[in-house]
Amino acid sequence: MANRTVKDAKSIHGTNPQYLVEKIIRSRIYDSKYWKEECFALTAELLVDKAMELRFVGGVYGGNIKPTPFLCLTLKMLQIQPEKDIVVEFIKNEEFKYVRALGAFYMRLTGSSLDSYKYLEPLYNDNRKLRRQNRQAQFELVHVDEFIDELLREERVCDVILPRLQKRHILEENNEIEAKVSALEDDMDEEMELEEPDLTKYHVVENAKPKEKKERKRERSKSRERHRSRSRDRDIRHKKERRDRGRDRERRDKDRDRERKKKDDDRKRR
């Protein structure tokens, strides 16, 4: 039968790989047009071409529970069970983001907790946008890092129940995985280093004598008085200059008026 799992397939989480998808959804996938026309006799090599044609992710949609091509290809991968190296290449593919999403989803379904953290956590640095079809057949935008976060945190993604994932801190305590280091922490450390002042540039004097303090206060008071006297002299000078300018303007205006009157008188006489 075309819907049977390959003979050499290994059981995953103690069961048939295809049984990771619920029976109702699995039967809908077998009856779908995409499964019968596009997924028939697919091999691991041909599956790559079909994955490159994906344009959105999603589970089932509509009242009749129609499966998306993304979910159909996921079930096909569970059926033929490609080698782990092929799945890793799917995840490392940077050119086709939907191929990466398909590989990450399959790794989360079939891989161990250690493999899930090892191969999926680096994808947190991928901020590209993905189109996802919801149950109402409407499209919404998500990012690759959001999709990966759902795979590592949620119980159900794309209408498929995910296997239980062991807590990360337990793996760290058992020395099975290294502590998580975020790329944002490195950026924060660099910013903190730039903001910290260099204290070696400043000369700090401790235990200053009281006499020196008094002398400094006197010098400051004298300098303030000098500054005040200079500012007063400047203000007086500015006031005088303003008065002189105003007087000059008045004289110029009077001279202009006199010249205008003379010209008008000359015109009248003529």
C-alpha positions in Angstrom: 0.0 0.0 0.0 1.2 3.5 -0.8 0.3 4.7 2.7 2.3 2.2 4.6 5.6 3.0 6.4 8.7 1.7 4.7 9.9 -1.7 5.9 13.3 -0.6 7.2 11.8 2.3 9.3 12.7 2.4 12.9 10.0 3.0 15.6 10.1 6.6 17.0 9.1 7.2 20.6 8.0 3.5 20.7 5.5 3.7 17.9 5.1 3.8 14.2 6.4 7.2 12.9 3.2 7.9 11.1 1.2 7.5 14.3 2.8 10.7 15.6 0.0 12.4 13.5 -3.5 11.8 14.8 -5.6 9.2 13.0 -8.3 11.7 11.9 -5.8 14.1 10.4 -3.8 11.2 8.9 -6.8 9.9 7.1 -7.6 13.4 5.8 -4.1 13.6 4.4 -4.5 10.2 2.7 -7.7 11.4 1.0 -6.3 14.8 0.0 -5.5 15.6 -3.6 -2.0 16.9 -2.9 -1.1 13.6 -1.2 -2.4 11.5 -4.1 -0.9 13.6 -6.9 2.3 15.2 -5.5 3.4 12.8 -2.7 3.0 9.5 -4.5 6.2 7.5 -4.8 8.3 10.3 -3.4 11.9 9.5 -2.4 14.2 11.5 -0.1 15.8 13.2 -3.1 12.5 14.1 -4.8 11.2 15.4 -1.5 13.7 18.2 -1.5 12.2 19.6 -4.7 8.7 19.5 -3.3 9.9 21.2 -0.1 11.5 24.0 -2.2 8.0 24.7 -3.7 6.4 25.3 -0.3 5.0 28.9 0.2 3.5 28.7 3.6 3.4 26.5 6.8 0.3 25.2 8.6 -1.7 22.3 9.7 -5.4 21.7 8.7 -8.0 24.3 7.7 -11.7 24.6 6.9 -14.7 22.8 8.2 -13.8 19.6 6.2 -10.3 19.5 7.8 -8.2 19.9 4.7 -4.4 19.4 5.2 -1.8 21.9 4.0 1.0 20.8 1.7 3.4 21.5 4.6 1.6 18.9 6.7 1.4 16.4 3.9 5.2 16.5 3.3 5.7 16.1 7.0 3.7 12.9 7.0 5.6 11.8 3.9 8.9 12.3 5.7 7.5 10.2 8.6 6.6 7.5 6.1 9.9 7.2 4.2 12.0 8.2 7.2 15.0 10.0 5.5 18.4 9.8 7.0 19.4 12.2 9.8 22.0 13.9 7.6 19.3 14.9 5.1 17.2 16.4 7.9 20.1 18.3 9.2 20.8 19.7 5.7 17.1 20.8 5.6 17.7 22.7 8.9 21.0 24.3 7.8 19.5 25.5 4.5 19.6 29.3 4.5 18.3 29.9 1.0 14.8 28.3 1.4 13.2 29.2 4.7 10.2 26.8 4.3 12.7 23.9 3.7 14.3 24.9 7.0 10.9 25.1 8.8 10.0 21.6 7.5 13.3 20.1 8.7 12.9 21.7 12.1 9.3 20.5 12.5 10.4 16.9 11.5 13.4 17.0 13.9 11.1 18.1 16.7 8.8 15.2 16.0 11.4 12.5 15.6 14.5 13.7 17.4 15.5 13.4 21.0 15.5 16.3 23.4 19.2 16.7 23.0 18.9 16.9 19.2 16.0 19.3 19.4 17.9 21.8 21.5 21.1 21.2 19.5 19.7 21.8 16.0 16.7 24.1 16.7 18.2 26.7 19.1 20.6 28.2 16.5 17.6 29.1 14.4 16.6 31.7 17.0 18.9 34.0 15.0 16.8 33.7 11.9 14.4 36.6 11.8 12.8 36.0 8.3 9.1 36.1 7.9 6.9 33.0 7.3 3.4 32.8 6.0 1.2 30.5 8.1 -2.4 29.3 7.3 -4.7 29.1 10.3 -7.8 27.0 10.8 -10.0 29.6 9.2 -7.8 29.3 6.0 -6.5 32.8 6.5 -2.8 33.7 6.2 -0.8 35.4 9.0 2.8 36.4 9.3 5.2 34.9 11.8 9.0 34.8 12.0 11.2 31.8 11.9 12.4 32.4 15.4 8.8 32.5 16.6 8.0 29.2 14.9 11.1 27.6 16.5 10.1 29.0 19.9 6.6 27.4 19.5 8.3 24.0 18.6 10.3 24.1 21.8 7.6 25.4 24.1 4.1 24.5 22.9 2.4 21.2 23.1 0.7 21.4 19.7 2.1 23.0 16.5 0.4 22.8 13.1 -2.4 20.7 14.6 0.1 17.9 15.6 0.8 17.0 19.2 4.5 17.2 19.9 6.4 14.6 21.9 7.4 15.6 25.4 10.6 17.5 25.6 12.9 17.2 28.6 13.7 20.4 30.4 16.9 22.1 29.3 18.3 22.7 32.8 18.2 19.0 33.5 20.4 18.3 30.5 22.7 21.1 31.6 23.0 19.5 35.1 23.8 16.2 33.6 26.5 17.8 31.4 24.7 16.6 28.2 24.4 20.1 26.8 26.2 23.3 27.3 24.6 26.3 28.9 22.6 28.5 26.5 24.4 31.6 25.3 22.2 34.2 23.6 23.5 36.5 20.9 21.8 39.4 22.7 23.9 38.8 25.8 27.1 39.4 23.8 25.8 42.6 22.4 24.8 43.8 25.9 28.3 43.0 27.3 29.9 45.1 24.5 27.6 48.0 25.2 28.3 47.9 28.9 32.1 47.9 28.2 31.7 51.0 26.0 29.6 52.8 28.6 31.9 52.2 31.5 34.2 55.2 32.1 37.9 54.8 32.2 38.9 55.7 35.7 42.6 55.7 34.8 42.2 59.0 33.0 41.2 60.8 36.2 43.5 61.7 39.0 41.9 61.2 42.4 43.3 62.9 45.4 42.4 61.5 48.8 42.7 63.0 52.3 43.0 66.6 51.1 44.1 69.0 53.8 41.6 71.5 55.2 43.9 74.5 54.5 44.1 73.7 50.8 40.2 73.5 50.7 40.0 77.0 52.3 42.5 78.4 49.8 40.5 77.0 47.0 37.3 78.5 48.3 39.0 81.9 48.5 40.3 81.6 45.0 36.9 80.7 43.8 35.2 83.6 45.6 37.8 86.1 44.1 37.4 84.6 40.6 33.6 85.0 41.0 33.9 88.6 42.0 36.1 89.4 39.1 33.7 87.7 36.8 30.8 89.7 38.2 32.7 93.0 37.8 33.6 92.1 34.3 30.1 91.2 33.4 28.8 94.6 34.9 31.3 96.5 32.8 30.2 94.7 29.8 26.5 95.5 30.5 27.3 99.2 30.9 29.2 99.2 27.6 26.4 97.5 25.8 23.9 100.0 27.1 26.0 103.0 26.0 26.4 101.5 22.6 22.7 100.9 22.3 22.0 104.6 23.2 24.5 105.9 20.7 23.1 103.7 18.0 19.6 105.0 18.8 20.7 108.6 18.6 22.5 108.0 15.3 19.3 106.5 13.9 17.2 109.5 15.0 19.6 111.9 13.4 19.6 110.0 10.1 15.8 110.0 10.1 15.6 113.8 10.7 18.1 114.4 7.9 16.1 112.3 5.5 12.9 114.1 6.4 14.6 117.5 5.8 15.8 116.4 2.4 12.3 115.2 1.4 10.7 118.5 2.4 13.3 120.4 0.4 12.6 118.3 -2.7 8.8 118.8 -2.3 9.2 122.6 -2.0 11.4 122.7 -5.1 8.8 120.8 -7.1 6.0 123.1 -5.9 7.9 126.2 -6.9 8.5 124.8 -10.4 
